[in-house]
Amino acid sequence: VTSALRPMSRRPRNGSVKSVHPTGIAFDVRKPKRRMCRDWLRQLLLQHEREGAIEATEEFRPPHFHIVVLQALERRTNEVNVIE
């Protein structure tokens, strides 16, 4: 993991001001150098995307995968709705 929760003051030069990193719902994973490992990780991320648990984007500068966790947010939202 190259980044998870990141304060706005630590935003990289190429980072967006609309980044979800400060919210704690996203993290970055360095792209493996070995092709076999990259292919395995891509398949794993695609599987979890199909299940609706995450949204993953492969980025190239610097090479990494940006992953947003969706399922935990949905679970938290449902818990709040039950309490209300």
Kinemage of the C-alpha trace (Angstrom):
@kinemage 1
@onewidth
@group {chain A} dominant
@subgroup {mainchain}
@vectorlist {calphas} color= white
{ca val a 1} P 0.000 0.000 0.000
{ca thr a 2} L 1.508 3.319 -1.036
{ca ser a 3} L -1.148 5.539 0.508
{ca ala a 4} L -4.365 5.254 2.446
{ca leu a 5} L -5.689 8.047 4.628
{ca arg a 6} L -3.826 11.144 3.510
{ca pro a 7} L -4.307 14.715 4.756
{ca met a 8} L -4.907 17.443 2.169
{ca ser a 9} L -1.542 18.970 3.109
{ca arg a 10} L 0.212 15.795 1.843
{ca arg a 11} L -1.509 15.728 -1.571
{ca pro a 12} L 0.986 14.781 -4.281
{ca arg a 13} L 1.682 17.273 -7.089
{ca asn a 14} L -0.311 15.167 -9.544
{ca gly a 15} L -3.174 14.637 -7.065
{ca ser a 16} L -6.645 16.050 -7.553
{ca val a 17} L -8.180 18.565 -5.161
{ca lys a 18} L -11.271 16.318 -5.379
{ca ser a 19} L -9.321 13.297 -4.077
{ca val a 20} L -11.180 10.786 -1.903
{ca his a 21} L -7.985 9.917 0.038
{ca pro a 22} L -8.716 12.422 2.845
{ca thr a 23} L -12.014 10.610 3.504
{ca gly a 24} L -10.263 7.305 4.203
{ca ile a 25} L -12.280 5.317 1.634
{ca ala a 26} L -9.466 4.948 -0.907
{ca phe a 27} L -5.945 3.618 -0.993
{ca asp a 28} L -3.239 3.057 -3.569
{ca val a 29} L -1.328 -0.155 -4.197
{ca arg a 30} L 1.973 -0.136 -6.028
{ca lys a 31} L 1.789 -2.019 -9.326
{ca pro a 32} L 3.817 -5.259 -9.112
{ca lys a 33} L 6.827 -5.423 -11.419
{ca arg a 34} L 6.332 -9.091 -12.281
{ca arg a 35} L 3.735 -9.616 -15.005
{ca met a 36} L 2.312 -12.734 -13.340
{ca cys a 37} L 1.694 -10.775 -10.139
{ca arg a 38} L 0.135 -7.827 -12.035
{ca asp a 39} L -2.208 -10.163 -13.913
{ca trp a 40} L -3.221 -11.884 -10.658
{ca leu a 41} L -3.899 -8.517 -8.979
{ca arg a 42} L -5.914 -7.240 -11.959
{ca gln a 43} L -8.110 -10.352 -11.888
{ca leu a 44} L -8.620 -10.064 -8.130
{ca leu a 45} L -9.593 -6.394 -8.412
{ca leu a 46} L -11.985 -7.113 -11.286
{ca gln a 47} L -13.649 -9.872 -9.265
{ca his a 48} L -14.226 -7.522 -6.328
{ca glu a 49} L -15.499 -4.805 -8.684
{ca arg a 50} L -18.080 -7.211 -10.126
{ca glu a 51} L -19.202 -7.973 -6.562
{ca gly a 52} L -19.673 -4.248 -5.942
{ca ala a 53} L -17.166 -4.154 -3.082
{ca ile a 54} L -14.609 -1.843 -4.687
{ca glu a 55} L -13.923 0.404 -7.630
{ca ala a 56} L -10.359 0.096 -8.949
{ca thr a 57} L -8.446 2.172 -11.469
{ca glu a 58} L -5.074 1.301 -12.931
{ca glu a 59} L -2.890 4.392 -13.095
{ca phe a 60} L 0.432 4.759 -14.905
{ca arg a 61} L 2.249 7.825 -13.495
{ca pro a 62} L 3.314 6.642 -11.009
{ca pro a 63} L 2.339 3.028 -11.724
{ca his a 64} L -0.244 1.961 -9.140
{ca phe a 65} L -3.838 0.828 -8.619
{ca his a 66} L -6.231 3.297 -7.018
{ca ile a 67} L -8.885 1.428 -5.028
{ca val a 68} L -12.074 2.867 -3.515
{ca val a 69} L -13.871 0.678 -0.980
{ca leu a 70} L -17.624 0.756 -1.626
{ca gln a 71} L -19.043 -2.102 0.399
{ca ala a 72} L -17.985 -0.691 3.769
{ca leu a 73} L -19.638 2.632 2.917
{ca glu a 74} L -22.859 0.893 1.965
{ca arg a 75} L -22.802 -1.098 5.204
{ca arg a 76} L -22.270 2.083 7.271
{ca thr a 77} L -25.079 3.863 5.428
{ca asn a 78} L -27.448 0.954 6.100
{ca glu a 79} L -26.582 0.975 9.801
{ca val a 80} L -27.355 4.690 10.026
{ca asn a 81} L -30.694 4.158 8.293
{ca val a 82} L -31.656 1.426 10.740
{ca ile a 83} L -30.913 3.663 13.743
{ca glu a 84} L -32.954 6.578 12.376
